[in-house]
Amino acid sequence: MTRTVVLGSGIVGRAAAWDLDRRGHEVTVADLSAQDAARVGEEFGISWAQVDVTDAGSVDAVLAGADCVVAAVPYLYGEQLALAAIRNRCHYLDFGGNPTIVKSQLLLDVAAREAGVAVVPDCGLAPGYANVLAAEMIATASGEQIDVQIRVGVLPQQPVGALNYQLAFYAGGLINEYAEPCEIIQAGVATTVESLGRTELLDWPGLGTLEAFSTAGGTSTMCHQYEGEVRSLEYKTIRYPGHGAVFAALRDLGFFATEPYTAAGIAPRAMLVDLLTENLPSGGPDMTLVGVTAESASGRRELRVEDRSDRRFSSLARMTAFPTTALCDMVASGAIDFRGAAAMHSVAESGGLNVELDPLGIAPIEV
C-alpha cells in the first residue's frame, strides 16, 4: 500500500486526504496545529501528526518511510519541502502558483532523478488541471499554428460582499496572483504582461456577463515550453464584473508593496492580506469555471468545466485537490513512470494526458 503524507489540513489538504484514502493510500495528514490535524484524521479515520514545515527535522520525521507527499501549505515553503521529499526519497506534489518558487523547484530535476522520485509543482486547478487540458489541445493540433486561451475562476455561486467575491483561499496567494508579471506567448514569443489588465467580458451560460483579466502563474511553464510552437497562449482569471478594477486601484495606490511604509512601519501588503482575511466573506457555496479554447486553420475547439460545491467539499477544494491526488496516484502506481522535476501538465503528458476525474463527476465538455 502506498503511504502518502498530506502537509496541511485546510480545505484543500482535507479534500486531498479524503481522496487519497478513497484511492487506497495509507494517508497521514499533518499540520502545525495538532488539533486541526486530529480533526481531519478522526473525520476520515486516517493517521495524523503534528509538523512544523519550517523545521527540517520535523518534516523529516513525518516523511520517514513515506512514498509520496502532497503539500497543501503556502507556496513560500515549496522549495524546502521539495528538497525534504528528495532527501527522504518520496514523490512530491504541490499546488504551486508562484513562478519564482516553481522555477527553483524545477532546478531540482537532477537531484530528483538521482533519488528516483518525481517533484511536481503547479498541480491543482490553475496552474494544474486547466494546463493539462490546454496541453492536450496543443498535442492534437498536428503541428498547426494554434492560439490557446485559458480562462479559470472560482466564484461564489451568487455575488456577495463589497467585491462580489468570497475569499476562497489564502489571501496572500490571491494578492501574489494579482501582483506578479503574467507570462504569455504573443506572436510565437514568450513575454510578460502586467497583472489585472487585458480585461475582457465573457458570457457564461446561465451566469450572464463575467470578466476575465490577466493574473500570474496560470500558464505554469507552458510559455517557455511552447514558445515558437504555438502562436499565442494566455491565461486569465474569471470574476464578476468590476473586481479587477478595484484591485488594480489598490495596487496603483501602493497597497501591494511588501516593504514597511515609513509613516506607519507596516508593510501595506501584509495589512491588505489581514484586512481581506478579516472582512471578505468566506465559506458560502462556490463554483469553479474552466474554459480552454484553441483556434487554428482547422477550426476552433472549446472545452468547459463547471463544478459546484457539494455537501462535503467546496468546489475550490475539489478542483484543486482532486487533479493532484489523481496524478499522485498515477505516479505512485507506476501508471505514469516519471522521475525528475516538472510541472503537472508535462508529467501528465508523459503519461498520455490522462488525469481521470470522471468518477467524481468532474469532466470537461466540448462546446
N, C-alpha and C positions, 0 to 999 in steps of 0.2 A: 504494500500500500504506500502511495506517495505521501510523505509528510510535508505539509505546507504551512508556513507561518504567515499570518496576516499582521502587519505592523500598523496599528491604528484601528480604533473601534468606533469611529464616527459613522456617519450614514453610509459612506461608500465602503469602508472597511467591514462594516456589519453585513452589507449585502454580499461582499466578496466572500466572507467567511461562510455564509449560508450556502452560496452556490458551489463553493469548493467541497463543502461537506456533502451536498446533494450529488456531486460528481464522484464521490467515493474517496476523497482525500482524507487523511488524518490531519485535522486542522487545529492549530493553536492560534488564538487571537491574542495579541499583546499590545499593551498601551501603557503610557506613563501613569495613567490612573488605574490602579488595581481595581477600583470599584467599577469603572466603565468596562474594563476587560472582563471582569467576572460577570457583569450583567449580560454581555453578549454570549459569553461561554455558557452560562446557565440557560439562557433563552434557547440556544440551539443544541445543547448537550455536547459541547466541544471543550477542548482544553483551553486554558487561558493563562496568561503570565503578565507580570509587570516588566516593562522595559523602558529604558531611557535612551532614545535614539541618538543623543549627543554623547553617549558614553560607549566607546568601542567594546569595553569588557562586558557591559550589559547586553549589547547587541549580540556579541559572540556567544554569550551564554544561551540566549534564546534560539539562535540559529544552529547551534551544535546538533548535528545529526539530521538537519532538515534537508529536503530535496529541492524545495522551492521557497521563495519568499515574495509576497506581494506587498509593496509598500504603499499604504494609504495615509501618508503623512505629508506635511507641506514640502513642496519641491526643493526647498533650501537644503534638505538633507539627502538629496538624490545621489550625489557623487560618493559621499562617505558610506552610504548604505550599499551602493553597488560594489564598492571596494570590500565591504564586510561580507557580502554574498560570495564574491570571488574567493576571499580568504577562507570561507567556510565551504567552498565548493558546492554551492547551491544556486539554482537558477533564480534570476532576479527580474521582477517586472514592477513598473510603477506607472503613474498617470501623467508624469512629465508636465509639459505645457510651458516650460521656460527654456527658450532656445539656448541660452548660455550654459545652463546646467546640463542640458541634454548633450551639447557638444562635448563637454568634459567627460560625460559618461561614455560617449562613443569612442573616445580616445583609449578606453579600457579594452578595446577589441582583442588585442594580442593577449593580454592578461587573462581575459575570459576564455579564450580558446585554449590557452595553456592549462587552465583549471578545468576545462571540459564542461563549461556552463554557458548558458545564454544570459545576456544582460539586455533587457528590452524596456527602454523608457518609451514615453509617449504612447502608452496604451490607454484604453478607456474610450471616450466618446470622440472628442476632437481636441487635440490630436488623438488618433486611435482608429475607431471603427469607421468614421467618415473617410479617413485616408485610405483604408482598405478598399472601400467602395470606389474611390477615385482611382486607385492603382489598378483595380480590375478593369475599369473603363479604358485606361491608358493601354493596358496589356492587350485588350481586344481591338485596338484601333488599327492594327495591321500596318504600323509604320506611317500612317497618315498624320499630317499636321493636325493637332487637336487642341481645342480650347476647353479647359476644365474649370468649373466653378463649384465651390463647396460652400454651402450655407447651413449653419447649425445654430440652434438656440434652445435653451432650457428656460421656460417661461411659466409663470403662474397660469393656471387654466382660465382665470379671469384677471384682468388688470387690477392691481392692488397697490395701495400706498402712493406716496408722492411721486415715485418714479415708474409707476405701473409695473413694478418688479418686486420679487421677493428674493431674499438672499438664499442662493441655492448651495453655496459652498464658501470656503474661507475667503473673506473679503480682501485679504492681501493678495490672493491669487487672482481675484477679479480685477483689481487695480493693476496688477502686473500685465494682464492681457490688454488693458486699456492704455498702458504707458509705453511698452516696448515697441520698437520698429517691427513692421509686419513684412515677412518675406513673401514675395510673389514672383511669378515668371511673367514677363511682358515682352512681347515680340521675340520670344525664344531665349531671353536673357534673364537670369536671376537678379533681382534687385529688391529694394525695400521701399515701403511707403509708410507714412505716419498712421498710427492707430486713430480710431474714431473718425476716420474720413472715408471718402469714396462711397458716401451713403446712397443707398438706393431703396426704393419702395418695391415691395413684392406682395402679391396676392396669394394667400394660402387658403385652399378650400375649407370653408366652414369657419374661418377665423377673420377673413377680410384682409385689410391692408396692414402689413407689418413693415418694419425697416430692417435693413442689414447694412453693417459698416465694418470696416477693416479692424481686426484685432490680432494680437501677436500670438504666435505659437501654433495656430491651426493648421498650417501647411506642413508642420513637422520638418523632416529632412527632404521633402519632396522637391523643393525648388532646386537644390544642388544636384539631386539625383536625376531629375528630368530636364535640366537646362539643356537647350538645344534639341531636345526630343519632342517637347510639346510647345505649342505657340504661346499659350498663356495658361496660368494656373493661379487661382486666388481663393482665399478663404475669407468669409465674412460671418459675423455673429448676428443672429436674428433677435430683435427686441420689438416690443410695442413702440409705435412711433413717438419720437421726442426724447427717448432715453439717451441716445448717443450725444445729442447736443448739450444736454445737462452735464455729462461727464467731460466733454470737450471744454466747456466753460470752466469747470473746476480745474482741469489741467492747465488751461491758459492763465488762470488766476494763481497758480503756484501750489495747488493742493496735492500734487503728485510728488513734490520734492521730498527727497529722502534725508537731506541734511537739516539739522535743527535750525529753526527760524530764529534769527538773532534776538528779536524783541522778547520772544516767549521761551526760547530754549527748547522747543518741541518740534520734532520733525512733522511737517504738515501731513505727509502720507500716513504716518503712524496714527495721527489724530483722526484723519479721514477714515482709516480702517476701523478704528474704535467706534466712531460715530455711525458708520454703516452697520456694523455688527449690532450696535445697541438699538438703532432706530428703524432699520428696514424690517418689514415683516418676514417671517420665515415659517416653514413647516406646512403651508397650505398645499392643496392639490396642485401638482405641476404637470407639465408635459414637455416632451422633447421633440423638436422638429429637425429633420435632416433632409437636405436636398442637395443632390450631386448631379450636375449636368455636364455633358460632353458633346461638343459640336465639331464636326469635321466635314470633309467633302461628301462623305457617305450619308450624312444626316445628323440627327440630334437624338441623344438618349438622356433620359432623366430618371433617377432613382430617388424615391422618397421614403422616409420612415417617419411615422408619427406614433409616439409612445406616451402613455399616460400612467400616472402613479396607480399602484394597486393598494390593497389593504395592508400589505407587508412593507413595501418599499416605495420611496419616491421615484419618479421617473429618472431624475438625475442619478440616483443610486443605481438603478437598474442598468441604465445605458452607459454608465461609467464602469461599474464593476463587472458586468457580465461579459463584455467583449474580452476583458483582461483575464477573467477566470477561464473563459473558453480557450484562449491562447495558452494560458498556463497549463491547462490540462493536456493540450495537444503537444506542447514541448515536453512535459513530464512523461507522457506516454510513449513518446517517440514518433507520434504521427507527424510531427514536424521535427526534422533532425537538424537543428541549427545550433551552432556554438559560436560565440563571439558576442559583439555588441552592435545592435542595430535597432532602429525604431520599429514599431509594431507592423506597419504596412510592409516593410521589407522582409520581416520574418514571416509574416503571413504569406507573402508572395512566394517565398521559398517552399512553402507547403501547399501551393496551389490556390492561394487566396480564399481559403475556405474556413472562415470563422463562424461556426454554426451556432446560431441563436434561435432558430425556429422553435425548439421545444419550449421556449419561454414566451412564444408569441411575438417575437421581435424579428421582423424580416422586412427588407426593402421591397417596395412595389415599383414596377416600371410604369411610368405615366407618359 
